[in-house]
Amino acid sequence: MLRKPAPPTPRRPYKLVCVSLYLEDIARLEALVGELKRRGYSRMSKSKIVRLALAEVDLGKLAKQPG
């Protein structure tokens, strides 16, 4: 008896990426998550903080780096 192929799984609305961060940046990010969880934001995560930070970026405020 032939099986029907499984229906395609829905695409996730995100993509897994890998970024490099300095150790002090990772420590700050983890401290922010810890503080927010202490304040009652139990579903807070590092990726959510990064998304919040990205939403606040204003390219017009960035200084041009020489070289």
C-alpha angles and dihedrals in degrees: 000000000000119000122224112243113258114261113259114268114244115259115256115243090234141052126222112240134177121221133179119237131178114252092247090053091052090048090051091048092050090047090052091051091048093049093048091049089049087054091054103267093129095169095053117125139176091254091052091053090049090051090050090050092049090053089058098050113120109191090196090066095054116107116226112247116228118245 
